[in-house]
């Protein structure tokens, strides 16, 4: 099965690409893919350890045990600048 991984904003520069298509085995978890990506892209691992990245699957935040399905899209989003959420 295939999952798409997308990197936005400064993360594209860190990993050297905006998108990956990964062929993965059925039953692989979100956490397992994250582990592989951290090894493949040490700069991504470093910034993730700082806790400043939002990672989603199909635009939803999921747990590490979430089992990926064929065609899922994983997105890595950096923190967004802007004003306060309260007015």
Buried (B, 14 or more C-beta within 10 A) or exposed (E): BEBEBBBBEEBBEBBEEEEBEBEBEEEBBBEBBBEEBBEEBEEBBEBBEEEEBEBBBEEEEBEEEBEBEEEBBBBBBBEEEEEEEEE
